């Protein structure tokens, strides 16, 4: 059967969570659904419409939009519709505010001439499971995190572990039901879970949402079987069915790797063209995290002392950050490293950078999209997880021997001398085995999304499931 005929007749409502790390991978999945002839309605708030414009242009007959205003909430400043602009204390408020779209979606559904047969929504939108049940359709949970991270998240909300000593943030929690029995100190667990308060309406809303994720008809994960087979199998066992679809790595189409998520100049890629293969260290901590000046200083000194070539993507202070305390590059640093390093302020074309032959190492906060992009490009990772699922993502990298630990946590500042040595070592023959190993996983990633690959088969199985 031609790929365009696979999903004939299916209409699916896709609902991303408005954070870049969540939206981009779900939009990449939406593209894959559209080329399989699934008719998609994407739910977005007005200010996020530009993010999906390229997708709409590429699929004018199969993708449309449902644009609904973000419901007001006292903790969300007026005009903010994307998590990247949201003060940290208001993160849960965004989850609650989006829940007020329940009735508008229901009304749209009942007035649509050909309503969707399913809702595919982010795992931060677990309340859509209840909505789907009311409408008599299926809900599929989309996980922008990997299978190990999702296993930890599900375990937290299903079993609700508590500290024996409420004052001990270092108390270890072992997830014995998960293969390998990973364990994490309390402070490394999900901040959403750690701030749960029984009986609090916001906490109960969020808990019910995650339980809705577990109960949903199917689960779609941005990962691939060859990378996380044991954890994909574990999730199938935990939810009691095989409708767990590993469809990654979800990446932009070949023509959209440079401007994915933003625009920048081509200078960084031109500079990379002048460097030898596997000699450049790429440093980035994602689209949301702004580093303190202490972090900035130690990274700068480590890069300067190491002598390695590098590209450093710097996120400058945004709402809620003291510009005097965050995101400042040390005076004179760029002059001292001129010729062997490039600092990118604002958006960096990360997919294009990581896929460049000259880049061999990536200092990362272990966000899952960054990991998928690095694995796909066969780039060794230096791990510095900061929050949320990043600790379990780092666990996976260390377990697979494709990541080397730098340190852990927002409050940790590594020794600049040790960091410099790690930079130097990472591009040397001393890490040859690790770099060869990640290249093998990169080959597996490309095979997974190639003809007859595991993720292609899972995508086809997912689309077929829509019409069962």
C-alpha positions as CSV (number, residue, x, y, z in Angstrom):
1,X,0.0,0.0,0.0
2,X,1.4,3.5,-0.9
3,X,2.4,5.5,2.2
4,X,-0.1,8.2,1.3
5,X,-3.0,5.7,1.5
6,X,-2.3,4.3,4.9
7,X,-4.4,6.7,7.0
8,X,-7.2,7.4,4.5
9,X,-10.3,8.5,6.3
10,X,-8.8,9.3,9.7
11,X,-9.1,12.7,11.2
12,X,-7.0,13.4,14.4
13,X,-6.9,16.4,16.7
14,X,-3.2,17.1,17.6
15,X,-2.8,19.3,20.7
16,X,0.8,20.3,21.5
17,X,1.9,21.8,24.9
18,X,3.2,25.3,24.2
19,X,6.9,24.8,25.1
20,X,9.4,24.6,22.3
21,X,10.9,21.3,23.5
22,X,7.4,19.8,23.4
23,X,5.9,21.4,20.3
24,X,8.7,20.8,17.8
25,X,8.8,17.0,18.1
26,X,5.0,16.7,18.0
27,X,4.9,18.9,14.9
28,X,7.5,16.6,13.3
29,X,5.2,13.7,14.1
30,X,2.3,15.6,12.6
31,X,4.3,15.9,9.4
32,X,4.7,12.1,9.4
33,X,1.0,11.6,9.9
34,X,0.1,14.0,7.1
35,X,2.3,12.2,4.6
36,X,0.4,9.0,5.6
37,X,-2.8,10.7,4.6
38,X,-4.1,11.4,8.1
39,X,-6.2,14.5,8.2
40,X,-5.0,16.6,11.1
41,X,-6.4,19.6,13.0
42,X,-3.7,21.2,15.2
43,X,-4.9,23.1,18.3
44,X,-2.9,26.3,18.9
45,X,-3.2,29.6,20.7
46,X,-2.9,32.7,18.4
47,X,0.7,33.6,19.3
48,X,1.9,30.1,18.5
49,X,0.5,30.1,15.0
50,X,3.8,31.2,13.4
51,X,5.5,28.0,14.7
52,X,3.2,25.8,12.6
53,X,3.1,28.0,9.4
54,X,5.8,25.9,7.6
55,X,3.8,22.7,8.4
56,X,0.6,24.2,7.1
57,X,2.4,25.4,3.9
58,X,3.8,21.9,3.3
59,X,0.4,20.2,3.8
60,X,-2.4,22.6,2.7
61,X,-4.9,19.9,2.1
62,X,-4.4,17.6,5.1
63,X,-3.6,19.9,8.0
64,X,-5.7,22.7,9.4
65,X,-5.8,24.6,12.6
66,X,-8.1,25.1,15.6
67,X,-7.1,28.4,17.1
68,X,-8.3,29.1,20.6
69,X,-7.3,31.9,22.9
70,X,-5.3,30.9,26.0
71,X,-7.8,31.1,28.9
72,X,-6.8,33.8,31.4
73,X,-5.1,32.8,34.7
74,X,-4.0,35.1,37.5
75,X,-0.5,33.6,37.5
76,X,0.1,34.1,33.8
77,X,1.1,37.6,32.7
78,X,-1.1,39.0,29.9
79,X,0.2,38.3,26.4
80,X,2.3,35.2,27.3
81,X,1.3,32.1,25.5
82,X,4.5,30.1,25.4
83,X,6.4,28.5,28.3
84,X,9.7,30.0,27.2
85,X,8.4,33.4,28.2
86,X,6.7,32.2,31.4
87,X,8.1,32.9,34.9
88,X,9.2,29.6,36.5
89,X,6.6,29.9,39.3
90,X,3.8,30.0,36.8
91,X,4.6,26.7,35.0
92,X,1.8,24.7,36.6
93,X,-0.5,27.6,36.0
94,X,-0.1,27.1,32.3
95,X,-1.1,23.5,32.7
96,X,-4.2,24.5,34.6
97,X,-5.1,27.4,32.2
98,X,-5.0,25.0,29.2
99,X,-7.5,22.8,31.0
100,X,-10.1,25.5,30.6
101,X,-10.1,24.7,26.8
102,X,-12.1,21.5,27.7
103,X,-15.5,23.1,26.8
104,X,-14.4,25.0,23.7
105,X,-12.9,21.8,22.3
106,X,-16.0,19.8,23.1
107,X,-18.2,22.5,21.4
108,X,-15.9,22.5,18.3
109,X,-16.1,18.7,18.1
110,X,-19.9,18.6,18.2
111,X,-20.2,21.3,15.5
112,X,-17.6,19.8,13.2
113,X,-19.0,18.0,10.1
114,X,-16.3,15.3,10.3
115,X,-15.1,15.3,13.9
116,X,-11.8,13.6,14.8
117,X,-11.6,9.9,15.6
118,X,-8.8,10.5,18.1
119,X,-7.0,13.1,20.2
120,X,-3.2,13.0,20.2
121,X,-2.0,15.3,22.9
122,X,1.1,16.1,25.0
123,X,1.6,14.3,28.4
124,X,1.1,17.7,30.1
125,X,-2.4,17.7,28.8
126,X,-3.6,14.5,30.5
127,X,-7.1,16.0,31.0
128,X,-7.8,15.4,27.3
129,X,-8.2,11.7,28.2
130,X,-11.3,12.5,30.1
131,X,-12.5,14.7,27.3
132,X,-11.9,11.9,24.7
133,X,-13.8,9.5,26.9
134,X,-16.8,11.9,27.0
135,X,-16.7,12.3,23.3
136,X,-16.4,8.6,22.7
137,X,-13.1,8.7,20.9
138,X,-9.6,7.6,21.6
139,X,-6.8,9.6,23.2
140,X,-3.2,9.0,22.5
141,X,-0.5,10.4,24.9
142,X,2.5,12.0,23.2
143,X,5.7,11.8,25.2
144,X,8.4,14.3,24.2
145,X,10.6,12.4,26.7
146,X,12.1,9.0,26.2
147,X,10.8,5.6,27.4
148,X,13.0,5.5,30.5
149,X,12.0,9.0,31.6
150,X,8.3,8.2,30.9
151,X,8.6,5.1,33.0
152,X,9.9,7.2,35.9
153,X,7.1,9.8,35.5
154,X,4.4,7.1,35.4
155,X,5.9,5.4,38.5
156,X,5.9,8.7,40.4
157,X,2.2,9.4,39.8
158,X,1.0,5.8,40.1
159,X,2.8,5.0,43.3
160,X,3.2,8.5,44.9
161,X,6.5,7.8,46.8
162,X,7.1,10.1,49.8
163,X,10.2,10.9,51.9
164,X,10.6,9.2,55.2
165,X,12.4,12.4,56.4
166,X,10.6,15.4,54.8
167,X,13.7,17.5,55.5
168,X,16.1,15.3,53.6
169,X,16.3,16.3,49.9
170,X,19.0,13.7,49.4
171,X,16.8,10.8,50.4
172,X,17.2,8.2,47.6
173,X,14.1,6.8,45.8
174,X,14.7,3.5,44.0
175,X,12.3,2.6,41.1
176,X,12.7,-1.2,41.6
177,X,9.9,-2.0,39.1
178,X,11.8,-0.4,36.3
179,X,14.6,-2.4,34.6
180,X,17.9,-1.7,36.2
181,X,16.2,-0.3,39.3
182,X,17.3,3.3,38.7
183,X,17.5,5.6,41.8
184,X,17.5,9.3,42.3
185,X,17.8,11.6,45.3
186,X,14.5,13.4,46.1
187,X,15.8,16.7,44.7
188,X,16.3,15.1,41.2
189,X,12.7,14.0,40.9
190,X,10.1,15.9,38.9
191,X,9.5,19.4,40.5
192,X,5.9,19.1,39.5
193,X,5.7,15.9,41.5
194,X,7.7,17.2,44.4
195,X,5.4,20.1,44.9
196,X,2.3,17.9,44.9
197,X,0.0,18.7,47.9
198,X,-2.8,16.3,48.5
199,X,-6.2,18.1,48.4
200,X,-4.8,21.1,46.6
201,X,-7.0,21.7,43.5
202,X,-4.0,22.5,41.2
203,X,-2.1,19.4,42.5
204,X,-5.1,17.1,42.1
205,X,-5.7,18.4,38.6
206,X,-2.1,17.7,37.6
207,X,-2.1,14.3,39.2
208,X,-5.4,13.3,37.5
209,X,-3.8,14.4,34.2
210,X,-0.8,12.1,34.6
211,X,-3.1,9.2,35.6
212,X,-5.0,10.0,32.4
213,X,-1.8,9.6,30.4
214,X,-1.4,6.1,31.9
215,X,-5.0,5.2,31.1
216,X,-5.0,6.6,27.6
217,X,-5.7,4.3,24.6
218,X,-2.1,4.6,23.3
219,X,1.3,6.2,24.0
220,X,3.5,7.6,21.4
221,X,7.2,8.2,22.2
222,X,9.9,10.2,20.5
223,X,12.4,7.4,20.7
224,X,13.4,4.3,18.8
225,X,13.3,0.6,19.7
226,X,17.0,-0.1,19.3
227,X,17.9,2.7,21.8
228,X,15.3,1.9,24.5
229,X,13.9,-1.5,23.8
230,X,13.9,-2.7,27.5
231,X,12.0,0.5,28.6
232,X,9.5,0.4,25.8
233,X,8.7,-3.2,26.7
234,X,8.5,-2.2,30.4
235,X,5.9,0.5,29.5
236,X,3.8,-2.0,27.6
237,X,3.8,-4.2,30.7
238,X,2.9,-1.3,32.9
239,X,0.0,-0.1,30.9
240,X,-1.2,-3.6,30.1
241,X,-1.3,-3.4,26.3
242,X,1.0,-3.1,23.3
243,X,-0.2,0.3,22.0
244,X,3.1,1.9,22.9
245,X,4.6,3.3,19.7
246,X,8.3,4.3,19.5
247,X,8.4,6.5,16.4
248,X,11.6,8.5,16.8
249,X,13.9,10.2,16.4
250,X,11.4,12.8,15.3
251,X,13.5,15.4,13.4
252,X,12.8,18.1,10.9
253,X,12.7,17.3,7.2
254,X,15.9,17.7,5.3
255,X,15.2,21.2,4.0
256,X,14.3,22.6,7.5
257,X,17.3,21.7,9.6
258,X,18.8,25.2,9.6
259,X,15.9,27.3,10.7
260,X,14.1,24.8,13.0
261,X,12.6,26.9,15.8
262,X,14.2,30.2,14.8
263,X,16.4,32.0,12.4
264,X,20.1,32.9,12.5
265,X,23.0,33.7,10.2
266,X,24.9,31.1,8.3
267,X,28.2,32.2,9.8
268,X,28.5,29.4,12.4
269,X,28.2,26.7,9.7
270,X,30.7,28.5,7.5
271,X,33.1,28.6,10.4
272,X,32.5,24.8,11.1
273,X,33.4,24.2,7.4
274,X,37.0,25.3,8.3
275,X,37.4,22.8,11.1
276,X,38.6,19.2,10.9
277,X,36.2,16.4,11.5
278,X,35.2,15.5,15.1
279,X,37.3,18.3,16.6
280,X,34.6,20.8,17.7
281,X,32.8,20.8,21.1
282,X,29.3,22.2,20.9
283,X,27.9,23.7,24.2
284,X,24.2,24.4,24.7
285,X,21.7,24.1,27.6
286,X,18.5,24.2,25.6
287,X,15.8,26.8,24.7
288,X,14.6,27.6,28.3
289,X,17.5,27.5,30.7
290,X,19.5,30.6,31.4
291,X,22.8,29.9,33.2
292,X,24.1,31.9,36.2
293,X,27.2,34.0,35.8
294,X,29.1,31.4,38.0
295,X,28.1,28.7,35.4
296,X,29.1,31.0,32.5
297,X,32.5,31.8,34.1
298,X,33.4,28.2,34.7
299,X,32.4,27.1,31.2
300,X,34.3,30.0,29.6
301,X,37.4,29.3,31.6
302,X,37.1,25.5,30.8
303,X,36.8,26.2,27.1
304,X,39.6,28.8,27.1
305,X,42.0,26.6,29.1
306,X,41.3,23.4,27.2
307,X,42.4,24.7,23.8
308,X,39.6,22.9,22.0
309,X,37.6,24.4,19.1
310,X,34.0,25.1,20.1
311,X,30.6,26.6,19.4
312,X,28.8,27.9,22.5
313,X,25.1,28.7,22.2
314,X,24.3,31.3,24.9
315,X,20.7,32.0,26.1
316,X,20.5,35.6,27.4
317,X,18.4,36.6,30.4
318,X,14.6,36.7,29.8
319,X,11.5,37.4,32.1
320,X,12.3,36.8,35.7
321,X,16.1,36.8,35.4
322,X,18.4,39.4,36.9
323,X,20.5,40.5,33.9
324,X,23.4,41.3,36.3
325,X,23.4,37.7,37.6
326,X,22.6,35.5,34.6
327,X,23.9,34.8,31.1
328,X,26.9,37.1,31.1
329,X,30.0,36.0,29.1
330,X,33.2,37.1,30.9
331,X,34.8,40.3,29.6
332,X,37.4,39.7,27.0
333,X,36.6,36.0,26.6
334,X,35.6,36.2,22.9
335,X,38.8,38.2,22.0
336,X,41.0,35.6,23.8
337,X,39.5,32.6,21.9
338,X,39.1,34.4,18.6
339,X,39.6,31.9,15.7
340,X,39.0,28.7,17.6
341,X,35.6,29.4,19.1
342,X,32.2,30.9,18.1
343,X,29.6,32.3,20.6
344,X,26.0,32.2,19.3
345,X,23.6,34.5,21.1
346,X,19.9,33.7,20.7
347,X,18.8,30.9,18.5
348,X,21.5,28.4,17.3
349,X,20.7,26.0,14.4
350,X,21.3,23.0,16.6
351,X,20.3,20.2,14.3
352,X,22.6,21.6,11.6
353,X,25.4,22.1,14.0
354,X,25.2,18.6,15.5
355,X,25.0,17.0,12.1
356,X,28.1,18.9,10.8
357,X,31.1,16.6,10.4
358,X,33.4,18.8,12.4
359,X,31.3,18.5,15.6
360,X,32.3,15.5,17.8
361,X,31.2,16.4,21.3
362,X,28.1,18.0,22.9
363,X,28.0,19.5,26.4
364,X,24.3,19.2,27.1
365,X,21.6,19.7,29.8
366,X,20.2,16.3,28.6
367,X,16.9,17.6,27.2
368,X,15.4,14.8,25.2
369,X,15.2,16.6,21.9
370,X,18.9,17.5,22.2
371,X,19.7,13.8,23.0
372,X,17.7,12.6,20.0
373,X,19.5,15.1,17.7
374,X,22.9,14.2,19.1
375,X,22.4,10.4,18.9
376,X,21.1,10.7,15.3
377,X,24.3,12.6,14.4
378,X,26.6,10.2,16.3
379,X,27.9,12.9,18.7
380,X,29.3,12.0,22.1
381,X,27.6,13.8,25.0
382,X,29.0,15.4,28.1
383,X,26.1,15.4,30.6
384,X,25.0,18.1,33.0
385,X,21.3,17.5,33.7
386,X,19.6,20.4,35.4
387,X,15.9,19.5,36.1
388,X,12.9,17.4,35.3
389,X,13.4,14.3,33.1
390,X,17.0,15.3,32.4
391,X,18.4,13.1,35.2
392,X,16.8,10.0,33.9
393,X,17.9,10.9,30.4
394,X,21.5,11.2,31.7
395,X,21.1,7.7,33.3
396,X,20.3,6.3,29.9
397,X,23.3,7.9,28.2
398,X,25.6,6.6,30.9
399,X,24.1,3.2,30.8
400,X,24.5,3.0,27.0
401,X,28.1,4.4,27.3
402,X,27.4,7.3,24.9
403,X,27.6,10.0,27.6
404,X,30.3,11.2,30.1
405,X,29.2,12.8,33.3
406,X,30.2,16.4,34.0
407,X,28.1,17.2,37.0
408,X,24.4,17.4,38.1
409,X,22.1,20.2,39.1
410,X,21.4,23.9,38.8
411,X,23.3,24.6,42.1
412,X,26.4,22.7,41.1
413,X,29.4,24.5,39.6
414,X,32.2,22.2,38.4
415,X,35.9,22.9,38.7
416,X,37.0,24.7,35.6
417,X,40.3,22.8,35.5
418,X,38.5,19.5,35.5
419,X,36.0,20.7,32.9
420,X,38.9,21.8,30.7
421,X,40.5,18.4,31.0
422,X,37.2,16.8,30.1
423,X,36.8,19.0,27.0
424,X,40.3,18.1,25.9
425,X,39.8,14.4,26.6
426,X,36.5,14.3,24.8
427,X,37.9,15.1,21.4
428,X,41.0,12.9,21.8
429,X,41.8,9.2,21.3
430,X,41.0,8.6,25.0
431,X,37.3,8.6,24.1
432,X,37.5,6.7,20.9
433,X,35.4,3.8,22.1
434,X,32.6,6.0,23.4
435,X,32.6,8.0,20.1
436,X,32.5,4.8,18.1
437,X,29.7,3.5,20.2
438,X,27.5,6.6,19.7
439,X,28.1,6.4,16.0
440,X,26.7,2.9,16.0
441,X,23.6,4.3,17.7
442,X,23.5,7.1,15.1
443,X,23.5,4.4,12.4
444,X,20.7,2.6,14.2
445,X,18.7,5.9,14.5
446,X,18.9,6.5,10.7
447,X,18.0,2.9,10.0
448,X,14.9,3.2,12.3
449,X,13.5,6.1,10.3
450,X,14.6,4.6,6.9
451,X,12.7,2.3,4.6
452,X,11.3,-0.7,6.6
453,X,12.9,0.7,9.8
454,X,11.5,0.0,13.2
455,X,10.1,3.6,13.7
456,X,8.6,3.6,10.3
457,X,6.8,0.4,11.1
458,X,5.6,1.8,14.4
459,X,4.3,4.9,12.6
460,X,2.4,2.8,10.2
461,X,1.0,0.7,13.1
462,X,0.0,3.9,14.9
463,X,-1.9,5.2,11.8
464,X,-3.6,1.9,11.3
465,X,-4.6,2.0,14.9
466,X,-6.5,5.3,14.4
467,X,-9.0,3.5,12.1
468,X,-9.5,0.3,14.1
